[in-house]
Amino acid sequence: MKKTFPIIFTLIGLSILGILFIQITWLQGLLILSKNQLSDKLNQSGVMVSNEVAKKMNSGLSFHLPKKALGLNDDYHLHNFDETTIADIYSKDDIYQKIKIALEKYGLGDVRFEFAVADKKGNIEFKSKKFEDVFSDEINTLQSRVSVIPQDVIEPSGPFESIIIVMPNVRLYLLHSLQWVIIGVILFILVVLTAFFITIRSLMTQRKLVEIKRDFINNMTHELKTPLATISLAVDALKSAKVNNDPTSVEYFSNIIKEENVRMNKHVETILQAAQLDKKENELNKQPTDVHDLILGVVDSFKLQLESKPSHVETYLEAVPAVIAVDEEHLLHVLSNLIDNAIKYAKERIDIIIKTKSVNNKMYITIEDKGIGMNADATKHIFEKFYRAHSGNVHDVKGYGLGMSYVKWVVDSHKGSIQVKSEMDKGTSIEVVLPIS
């Protein structure tokens, strides 16, 4: 698993990058294609306007009275003896309406545009209000310049007047027109990234389970190997004629076999108990129980272990009432697990403080020790089944990592809560909160 995981991660990562590259390239191509299609429609609209305007145009000379003689305003353009121009026939509003109708015909009725009419020399005859603001921006605009050729011209040779149509903010328009496609691409990319994340997390979880399985097998092998070896030696001793003739020796070795058998049965029960928790086969049998008596009884049961090295246990049992409805057997195992851990993970001296108190119709049971403590990572995973803080191959502290997961299950089943505070080389404090009623 250690060798294949980096390979799988790399292959999946490269696949994801390939998919993202293809999606982004496709989207860029679509934007370019849409821009070209938009440009074609704009040019076709310009040609349509040009043809409409050219119908009233002619290339011959025309005579017009001076505008001052007619008393006309400055917006009316007149020539004395000159060719007819667009400005002579159409006003700015006329050209605007013709462009708008043409754009609507080609499906661009919602497009904002600016326009201008240029003479044969390229000078602007008239223009829309914001034409100059957008005409100079060739990057963010689409522009169409169409010559207006009078219909009576047989062989067009120019130069001719022209109509200039400018569409500003093209990128924004394209993004808006393709918004659902873009949203779909983004959602697809998010789905792919989510699938990648879930896959990697599943692989990491699987890898972790493999490590837990390996540690569990190592721990179980170690835990069962010692009693089996002891039983084997005791059996060999009982086969000896010297031992058989000594009733005291027979009883001694028989007791050893019995004790080691009980020890192995406890290991098996622990594993079976974990399996039952998965199947939720355990049911609580809540009865009024004096928690203080239960605590004192558990402490007394560890008397021999506490006497094995310097130890000091303090109890501050202040909860009122002390009798609450709990499953006595399960709570007994919880307290035993917590005190057993405080003893197992102690330093040269065992120091344990057990406190109870009542707050807001809840009983708080706190077990503090001054042992080796845990780091933040171990505290985070302490309630996970089979989890044990890594300490190399040293087996000075025995167990399968099932005790705290069992404790959490019992507390949760009682609709309580449990909190762990620990610091390396300073000790651990575990607080169990149980409802009083």
C-alpha positions as MATLAB code, in Angstrom:
seq = 'MKKTFPIIFTLIGLSILGILFIQITWLQGLLILSKNQLSDKLNQSGVMVSNEVAKKMNSGLSFHLPKKALGLNDDYHLHNFDETTIADIYSKDDIYQKIKIALEKYGLGDVRFEFAVADKKGNIEFKSKKFEDVFSDEINTLQSRVSVIPQDVIEPSGPFESIIIVMPNVRLYLLHSLQWVIIGVILFILVVLTAFFITIRSLMTQRKLVEIKRDFINNMTHELKTPLATISLAVDALKSAKVNNDPTSVEYFSNIIKEENVRMNKHVETILQAAQLDKKENELNKQPTDVHDLILGVVDSFKLQLESKPSHVETYLEAVPAVIAVDEEHLLHVLSNLIDNAIKYAKERIDIIIKTKSVNNKMYITIEDKGIGMNADATKHIFEKFYRAHSGNVHDVKGYGLGMSYVKWVVDSHKGSIQVKSEMDKGTSIEVVLPIS';
ca = [
       0.000    0.000    0.000;
       2.864    2.392    0.803;
       4.401    1.810   -2.635;
       1.221    1.912   -4.680;
      -0.375    4.920   -2.971;
       1.999    7.561   -4.461;
       1.598    5.962   -7.914;
      -2.219    5.988   -7.657;
      -2.176    9.552   -6.345;
       0.069   10.687   -9.218;
      -2.000    8.942  -11.896;
      -5.289   10.313  -10.576;
      -3.757   13.779  -10.230;
      -2.481   13.727  -13.824;
      -5.894   12.525  -15.030;
      -7.633   15.363  -13.206;
      -5.197   17.919  -14.627;
      -5.774   16.489  -18.115;
      -9.548   16.753  -17.747;
      -9.275   20.311  -16.429;
      -6.969   21.266  -19.304;
      -9.391   19.814  -21.866;
     -12.360   21.598  -20.274;
     -10.603   24.955  -20.119;
      -9.295   24.601  -23.689;
     -12.767   23.652  -24.919;
     -14.293   26.635  -23.133;
     -11.699   28.991  -24.641;
     -12.417   27.553  -28.089;
     -16.143   28.025  -27.544;
     -15.601   31.662  -26.570;
     -13.528   32.264  -29.713;
     -16.142   30.548  -31.889;
     -18.952   32.554  -30.296;
     -16.979   35.762  -30.820;
     -16.464   34.945  -34.501;
     -20.158   34.162  -34.939;
     -21.031   37.423  -33.211;
     -18.651   39.283  -35.510;
     -20.283   37.685  -38.574;
     -23.755   38.711  -37.388;
     -22.544   42.249  -36.750;
     -21.062   42.454  -40.267;
     -24.252   41.045  -41.805;
     -26.265   43.636  -39.883;
     -23.949   46.345  -41.224;
     -24.379   45.086  -44.778;
     -28.154   45.103  -44.340;
     -28.097   48.719  -43.121;
     -25.750   49.664  -45.963;
     -28.114   48.188  -48.552;
     -31.094   49.993  -47.035;
     -29.283   53.330  -47.025;
     -27.918   52.830  -50.571;
     -31.421   52.586  -52.041;
     -31.876   56.351  -51.711;
     -28.326   57.225  -52.638;
     -27.076   58.192  -56.128;
     -23.710   59.107  -57.498;
     -24.836   62.123  -59.523;
     -24.631   65.803  -58.609;
     -27.412   67.448  -56.660;
     -28.358   71.055  -56.133;
     -29.325   72.326  -52.704;
     -30.143   75.802  -51.527;
     -27.983   77.141  -48.734;
     -29.454   76.282  -45.374;
     -29.355   79.890  -44.225;
     -31.669   80.836  -47.058;
     -34.161   78.209  -45.886;
     -33.807   79.161  -42.236;
     -32.924   75.589  -41.198;
     -31.016   74.631  -38.076;
     -27.437   73.380  -37.982;
     -28.423   69.683  -37.852;
     -29.584   69.776  -41.471;
     -26.658   69.238  -43.840;
     -26.690   70.916  -47.274;
     -24.353   71.110  -50.218;
     -24.630   73.516  -53.073;
     -23.319   71.453  -55.963;
     -22.085   68.058  -54.692;
     -22.920   64.381  -54.606;
     -25.741   63.335  -52.332;
     -24.456   62.125  -48.926;
     -25.971   60.002  -46.185;
     -26.259   63.083  -44.004;
     -28.327   64.776  -46.693;
     -30.956   62.055  -46.616;
     -30.869   60.481  -43.149;
     -30.688   61.847  -39.658;
     -28.816   60.275  -36.783;
     -32.006   58.747  -35.399;
     -32.834   57.206  -38.787;
     -29.510   55.389  -38.932;
     -29.882   54.299  -35.299;
     -33.287   52.737  -36.000;
     -32.051   50.958  -39.145;
     -29.073   49.464  -37.238;
     -31.323   48.370  -34.389;
     -33.763   46.644  -36.785;
     -30.892   44.889  -38.551;
     -29.376   43.655  -35.269;
     -32.772   42.354  -34.121;
     -33.116   40.391  -37.349;
     -29.850   38.588  -36.624;
     -30.728   37.890  -32.995;
     -28.766   40.757  -31.463;
     -31.671   42.900  -30.325;
     -30.339   43.091  -26.761;
     -26.881   44.269  -27.832;
     -25.747   47.746  -26.890;
     -24.001   49.540  -29.768;
     -22.526   52.840  -30.884;
     -22.275   54.022  -34.494;
     -20.957   56.710  -36.807;
     -21.144   57.727  -40.491;
     -17.857   58.624  -42.178;
     -17.431   60.488  -45.458;
     -15.260   59.395  -48.368;
     -12.141   60.783  -46.690;
     -12.856   58.989  -43.423;
     -14.010   62.061  -41.549;
     -16.951   61.558  -39.216;
     -20.126   63.222  -40.481;
     -22.194   62.348  -37.420;
     -21.978   59.837  -34.600;
     -23.731   58.514  -31.518;
     -23.032   60.079  -28.144;
     -20.460   57.545  -26.792;
     -18.939   56.483  -30.106;
     -15.532   58.012  -29.472;
     -15.306   56.440  -25.994;
     -15.582   52.876  -27.315;
     -14.146   53.199  -30.859;
     -10.539   53.404  -29.628;
     -10.850   50.199  -27.536;
     -10.237   47.515  -30.149;
      -9.590   44.754  -27.597;
     -12.933   44.793  -25.776;
     -15.089   45.720  -28.783;
     -16.282   44.298  -32.082;
     -16.346   46.734  -34.998;
     -17.967   46.577  -38.407;
     -17.198   49.127  -41.119;
     -19.379   48.808  -44.238;
     -19.155   51.000  -47.343;
     -22.403   52.482  -48.667;
     -22.343   52.036  -52.465;
     -25.085   53.883  -54.408;
     -27.215   51.490  -56.412;
     -26.635   53.360  -59.692;
     -22.904   52.690  -59.555;
     -22.131   49.978  -62.130;
     -18.501   49.319  -61.224;
     -17.759   50.203  -57.593;
     -14.292   51.659  -57.278;
     -14.651   53.953  -54.253;
     -13.965   55.651  -52.101;
     -17.445   55.628  -50.600;
     -19.062   56.752  -47.397;
     -19.177   54.141  -44.670;
     -21.214   53.180  -41.643;
     -19.264   52.128  -38.551;
     -20.968   49.962  -35.915;
     -19.177   49.281  -32.617;
     -20.271   46.716  -30.024;
     -18.638   47.463  -26.602;
     -18.002   45.031  -23.715;
     -17.909   42.001  -25.988;
     -16.340   39.743  -23.349;
     -19.078   40.537  -20.850;
     -21.746   39.900  -23.488;
     -20.171   36.553  -24.478;
     -19.873   35.457  -20.854;
     -23.507   36.398  -20.255;
     -24.700   34.580  -23.385;
     -22.722   31.454  -22.432;
     -23.432   31.653  -18.706;
     -25.212   28.289  -18.494;
     -22.442   26.569  -20.437;
     -19.830   28.160  -18.173;
     -21.805   27.225  -15.065;
     -22.058   23.655  -16.373;
     -18.298   23.516  -16.960;
     -17.597   24.899  -13.487;
     -19.986   22.396  -11.905;
     -18.361   19.562  -13.868;
     -14.912   20.683  -12.702;
     -16.177   20.863   -9.104;
     -17.651   17.353   -9.428;
     -14.333   16.050  -10.767;
     -12.373   17.758   -7.988;
     -14.836   16.450   -5.391;
     -14.497   12.934   -6.788;
     -10.716   13.336   -6.650;
     -10.888   14.501   -3.045;
     -13.215   11.663   -2.020;
     -11.043    9.106   -3.807;
      -7.858   10.333   -2.145;
      -9.556   10.494    1.238;
     -10.873    6.943    0.767;
      -7.400    5.745   -0.166;
      -5.911    7.458    2.875;
      -8.643    5.961    5.069;
      -7.958    2.548    3.574;
      -4.267    3.021    4.181;
      -4.983    3.987    7.775;
      -7.215    0.924    8.226;
      -4.421   -1.285    6.917;
      -2.033    0.232    9.456;
      -4.603   -0.186   12.246;
      -5.179   -3.789   11.194;
      -1.451   -4.459   11.230;
      -1.037   -2.849   14.663;
      -4.028   -4.787   15.979;
      -2.623   -8.096   14.754;
       0.770   -7.261   16.281;
      -0.825   -6.316   19.598;
      -3.090   -9.369   19.627;
      -0.185  -11.663   18.791;
       1.845  -10.189   21.614;
      -1.047  -10.337   24.110;
      -1.855  -13.990   23.327;
       1.718  -15.173   22.958;
       2.639  -14.582   26.597;
      -0.228  -16.582   28.224;
       0.132  -19.367   25.664;
       3.836  -19.648   26.401;
       3.131  -19.659   30.130;
       0.455  -22.350   29.758;
       2.807  -24.430   27.621;
       5.527  -24.265   30.280;
       3.028  -25.114   33.025;
       1.749  -28.135   31.064;
       5.318  -29.346   30.501;
       5.962  -28.962   34.220;
       2.869  -30.974   35.110;
       4.157  -33.813   32.937;
       7.199  -34.039   35.162;
       7.103  -36.938   37.647;
       8.629  -34.754   40.329;
       5.794  -32.188   40.031;
       3.105  -34.910   39.839;
       4.278  -36.307   43.150;
       4.068  -32.885   44.825;
       0.426  -31.751   45.354;
       1.574  -28.212   46.147;
       3.402  -27.915   42.805;
       0.451  -29.400   40.923;
      -1.858  -26.840   42.490;
       0.594  -24.025   41.747;
       0.946  -24.854   38.059;
      -2.786  -25.540   37.743;
      -3.520  -22.079   39.114;
      -1.110  -20.597   36.594;
      -2.932  -22.363   33.745;
      -6.272  -21.181   35.101;
      -5.109  -17.573   35.487;
      -3.619  -17.472   32.000;
      -6.792  -19.000   30.604;
      -8.846  -16.283   32.298;
      -6.454  -13.723   30.854;
      -6.953  -15.051   27.313;
     -10.715  -15.136   27.822;
     -10.601  -11.450   28.730;
      -8.826  -10.692   25.475;
     -11.439  -12.628   23.513;
     -14.262  -10.894   25.403;
     -12.746   -7.517   24.640;
     -12.683   -8.265   20.917;
     -16.208   -9.701   20.959;
     -17.428   -6.679   22.876;
     -16.053   -4.410   20.144;
     -17.882   -6.481   17.520;
     -21.105   -6.179   19.500;
     -20.739   -2.396   19.614;
     -20.616   -2.353   15.804;
     -23.826   -4.376   15.653;
     -25.394   -2.340   18.479;
     -26.326   -5.523   20.259;
     -25.750   -4.035   23.712;
     -28.779   -2.566   25.429;
     -28.671   -0.447   28.551;
     -30.305   -1.617   31.758;
     -30.633    1.630   33.676;
     -31.154    1.334   37.412;
     -30.707    3.820   40.294;
     -27.014    3.523   41.160;
     -24.813    5.239   43.720;
     -21.988    6.489   41.526;
     -19.786    7.357   44.529;
     -19.944    3.778   45.808;
     -19.173    2.568   42.296;
     -16.087    4.793   42.086;
     -14.778    3.707   45.469;
     -15.335    0.059   44.554;
     -13.386    0.438   41.286;
     -10.506    2.179   43.063;
     -10.421   -0.646   45.629;
     -10.277   -3.246   42.830;
      -6.977   -1.704   41.648;
      -5.439   -1.952   45.102;
      -2.754   -4.477   44.113;
      -1.707   -2.474   41.045;
      -1.569    0.725   43.083;
       0.613   -0.984   45.672;
       3.060   -2.192   43.028;
       4.765    1.228   42.992;
       4.485    4.605   44.765;
       0.944    5.877   44.314;
      -1.537    8.400   45.645;
      -5.238    8.557   44.845;
      -7.408   11.471   45.974;
     -11.207   11.507   45.766;
     -13.450   14.566   45.979;
     -16.946   13.137   45.645;
     -19.213   16.181   45.923;
     -22.040   15.394   43.510;
     -25.551   15.671   44.970;
     -27.472   13.497   44.392;
     -24.984   10.658   44.048;
     -27.664    8.171   42.961;
     -28.598    8.445   39.271;
     -30.165    6.125   36.702;
     -27.343    4.374   34.814;
     -26.386    0.933   33.584;
     -24.248   -0.126   36.539;
     -22.273   -2.793   34.672;
     -21.377   -0.544   31.749;
     -20.515    2.430   33.971;
     -18.363    0.114   36.101;
     -16.397   -0.871   32.965;
     -16.092    2.806   31.969;
     -14.611    3.791   35.317;
     -12.347    0.723   35.277;
     -11.051    1.622   31.813;
     -10.351    5.227   32.758;
      -8.602    4.410   36.042;
      -6.704    1.533   34.418;
      -5.389    3.940   31.747;
      -4.362    6.430   34.435;
      -2.352    3.662   36.105;
      -0.858    2.177   32.917;
       0.287    5.532   31.546;
       1.672    6.824   34.846;
       5.303    7.741   35.343;
       7.445    6.408   38.202;
       4.726    7.520   40.625;
       0.961    7.075   40.221;
      -0.990   10.253   41.012;
      -4.740   10.188   40.391;
      -7.470   12.661   41.363;
     -11.134   11.674   41.041;
     -13.792   14.366   41.420;
     -17.553   14.565   41.043;
     -19.926   17.525   41.102;
     -23.487   18.387   40.081;
     -24.278   21.339   37.789;
     -27.544   22.057   35.983;
     -29.033   18.608   36.555;
     -25.874   16.897   35.300;
     -23.203   14.892   37.069;
     -19.579   15.634   36.196;
     -17.040   12.854   36.820;
     -13.417   13.939   36.347;
     -10.386   11.634   36.456;
      -7.024   13.408   36.378;
      -3.555   11.932   36.335;
       0.021   13.223   36.159;
       1.211   10.598   33.723;
       2.994   10.759   30.373;
       0.067   12.526   28.669;
      -0.733   12.670   24.952;
      -0.057   15.014   22.066;
      -2.832   16.816   20.179;
      -3.015   14.174   17.436;
      -3.430   11.306   19.906;
      -6.108   13.269   21.807;
      -7.975   13.830   18.552;
      -8.086   10.111   17.682;
      -8.366    8.633   21.160;
     -11.962    7.448   20.719;
     -11.294    5.674   17.415;
     -11.478    1.907   17.565;
      -8.085    0.129   17.661;
      -6.265    3.461   17.853;
      -3.189    3.571   20.036;
      -0.592    6.304   20.235;
       2.492    5.219   18.297;
       5.410    4.228   20.493;
       7.413    2.092   18.084;
       7.519   -1.637   18.804;
       7.611   -1.217   22.561;
       4.848   -3.185   24.278;
       5.262   -1.898   27.817;
       1.626   -0.764   27.765;
      -0.712   -3.560   26.727;
      -4.072   -3.338   25.008;
      -5.900   -3.264   21.696;
      -7.015    0.347   21.618;
     -10.645   -0.654   22.233;
     -11.175    0.723   25.733;
     -11.796    4.375   24.914;
     -14.078    3.587   21.976;
     -16.138    1.489   24.399;
     -16.131    4.342   26.946;
     -17.391    6.759   24.282;
     -20.158    4.356   23.270;
     -21.376    3.934   26.850;
     -21.357    7.682   27.550;
     -23.177    8.435   24.295;
     -25.726    5.709   25.057;
     -26.462    7.473   28.347;
     -26.947   10.734   26.353;
     -23.894   12.170   28.061;
     -20.636   13.646   26.822;
     -16.938   13.146   27.358;
     -14.005   15.517   26.984;
     -10.273   14.813   27.059;
      -7.546   17.326   27.885;
      -3.972   16.163   27.789;
      -0.460   17.529   27.566;
       2.746   15.631   26.996;
       4.667   14.855   30.211;
       2.058   16.704   32.297;
      -0.859   14.294   32.410;
      -4.406   13.778   31.215;
      -7.815   14.926   32.429;
     -10.986   13.127   31.309;
     -14.398   14.560   32.151;
     -17.547   12.462   31.814;
     -20.905   14.254   31.956;
     -24.048   12.219   32.659;
     -27.646   13.456   32.982;
     -29.007   13.070   36.510;
     -32.594   12.465   35.421;
];
